[in-house]
């Protein structure tokens, strides 16, 4: 689709030539000189300024790209808005608008400016339908003796989160886990996804072993991992046998014979698990090393200004320290640790800068408010009639739109947006109605002529 623009042509000025054959040579020379001088003072017609703008498609689905092409004539500057800015006199640009938009190309030259416009209709892409999650779980074997282990195997589909209870927690979508329950238990796998929730159950029967002579307790304790940075968690896992009481110190206390616990120590520490039973006491220790790190990341993000009209740009400025990676969302992505970027949001948006480094993660947010264009008020005022004799009444009628307050002066004050009022002025007067609203102020006036009695 192409929109050309041209200007009217200036007529060429004609200069009559006087016949010189019958005149003396001196007079002929004078005429020739006069003609040359006139030609030198002819006005120079400015070059015609024009611009053409076209697109590869005027109707697309959200997410598709289009190509905009333009060509300007006799221009020294060309701009395309919104969102593109200054461009060469002739060129093309691929854009991916997320909503319907009108692109306007403006060419400026010595003779003024001209514009061309194309409208792009953007249709939202249909959202895919969510699929219900599915889940399956088995225990191998389904029956064990006390102290023996079994393997849980599960498989899920269309799930974002999968958890197994009791005692296991969140797991991958597909996997297996060795378990050592001390009593019969039902393991339930729950899968959650965009399409809903599904669950499956596996029953594991634990047959009690014959009561032997009191055996000495045994306990094992491991940490995954054993070396961390400040603020990172570790997983403590333990297993005790032949114990009536199991405790882990410091800061945890009594626990079940077999289990796991997430902890986040602030400094290096040694955890000790102690198992007590009829056969005595046993203990196990694991050392956790918390490594010091460089300073924690910091990030600052500001917008100048934070409130704009639709189509106006704002300047994002940020500065991050102790960070290996800095990202700004939405729509910007990875950036340098310090910098600035002009943005032109079409609606109010919150930009979030995230800085990641060896010491952890930090983020900062700034809100940009895009104010919609407000319609200006309009108001009309008429008088019936506009000329009266002294003592006669007139009818004032008014109508206002896009206004929150309407006043008529002199002598009347606040009135409804639409209405009428009978007045009897004793002298000629000008009534003025003023309408005020979010979009500004408008007024209208009517002059009343009061003719004196004869």
Buried (B, 14 or more C-beta within 10 A) or exposed (E): EEBEBEBEEEEEEEEEEEEBEEEEEEEBEEBEEEBEEEEEEEEEEEEBBBBBBBBEEEEBEBEEEBEBBBBBBBBEEBBBBBBBEEBEBBEBBEBEBEEEBEBBBBBBBEBEBBBBEBEBEBEEEEEEEEEBBBBBBBBEEEEBEBEEEBEBBBBBBBBEBBBBEEEBEEBEBEEEEEBBBBEEBEBBBBBBBEBEEBBBEBEBBBEEEEEEEEEBBBBBBBBEEEEBEBEBEBEBBBBBBBBEBBBBEEEBEEBEBBBBEEBEBEEEBEBBBBBBBEBEEBEBEBEBEBEEBEEBBBBBBBBEEEEBEEEEEBEBBBBBBBBEBBBBEEEBEEBEBEEEEEBBBBEEBEBBBBBBBBBBBBEBEBEBBBEEEEEBBBBBBEBEEEEBEEEEEBEBBBBBBBBEBBBBEEEBEEBEBEEEEEBEBEEEBEBBBBBBBEBEEBBBEBEBEBEEEE
